[in-house]
Amino acid sequence: MVISQGKDTIAFKIKFGEKIIGATDDNAPVEYDYSAVTSIKETNRYYLLGLKYNLYLVVQKDVKGKTENVDFVQYILEKNPKLKKKKVENVMNKKKSNIICLCLFALLFVFHLIMYFV
């Protein structure tokens, strides 16, 4: 994954082995046990591995590596048996529903203001 905010680009690399290891070129690696993964979410281009405190590891779907014939979700589920009871949440269409809810709340707010001043 590449992170950039108008400055120099930072490449964050995630490796999956005995543990999940994430690191940038400049910093020391951070290790996570597979048991630390509390949820798996899926978008069009990424898998989001949920951790405690609403932290997520973002894994790009189309990255090829040594395990290109392995189903990524199945691999994570095998490493963390507690996740097998949970579903992989598909969050691709949540943006549309959030916009619809926002519009409804805005209409209710305007209606409330009109009723208040009438």
N, C-alpha and C positions, 0 to 999 in steps of 0.2 A: 504494500500500500504506500502511496506517495502523499505526503502532506505538504501543502504550500499555502501561504497566506500573503502572497505578494513579495515574499522574501526568498531566500535560498530554499530549494526543495529538500525535504527530509524524507528519506526512504526508511520505512519501518518494515522489518522483515519478521515473519512468523514462521517458525519451524515446528513440525509435529513429529515427536518421537516418543520417548518414555514420558516426557512432559511437554507442555506447550511452552516454547521459548520465543519471546519477542524482544527485538533489539533494533536500535539504530546503529549507524556506523560509529558514532561518537560516544555512546553511553554503554554502560554495562548491561548485559541481558537480564531480562525479568523472566522468571519461571513460574508457570502455573500448573497445578495438578489438573488432570481431567475432571476430578471430582469438584473442582471450583466452578466448572461450567454449570450454570443453573437453567439455561434455556438456549434454544437455537431458533433464530428468526431468519427468514429468507426474503431477499429483494430480487429484482431483476439481475443485478450484477454481483451481489455480495451475500455472504452468510454472516450473520451477527451472532457471535457466541457471547451470551449474557453471563456476567459475573456478578458478584455482590455489589451493592451500592450503585446500581444502574450503570455499571461500566460494561463496555462491549469491546470485544476483539473483532475487528472487521477483516474478513477473509474474502479476497476476490475469487469469484467462481471460475473464471477461465484461465487461471494460472496452471501451467503444466509443470510437472516435476517428476520425481522418481516414482510417485504413486498415481500416475495419471489414469490407471485402470481401476482405481479404488473409488467407490462412492463415498464422498466426504462425510455426508451426514451419517451414513452407516458406520463409518470408521469412528466418529465421535461417540455414537451411541454404544458401540462395543467397548470403548474405553471408559465410559461412564454409565453403568447400568441403571442409575437412578433416573437418567433422562429418557429411558425407554418408555416410561409411563406417560411422558409428556409428548405433545405433538410439536412438530416443527411449525412455527407460526409464520404464515405468509403475510408479509406486511406491504406487499406491492400496491394494493388498492386503498390503503389507509389514508393516503393523502387526499383522495377524492372525498371520502366520508368526513374527514376533518374540515375540509373547505365547506361542505354542505352544512355541517353543524355550526360553523362560524357564521355563515350567512343567516341561518335561522336565529341564532342568538342576537345578531345585529338587528334583524327585523323585529324581534321581540323587544329589544331595547328601545328602538325608535317608536314602536307602538306604545310602550309604557310611557315614554316622554310625551307623546301626543295626548294620551289619556290623562296624564298628570296636569297638563296645562289647559285642558278643556273644561 
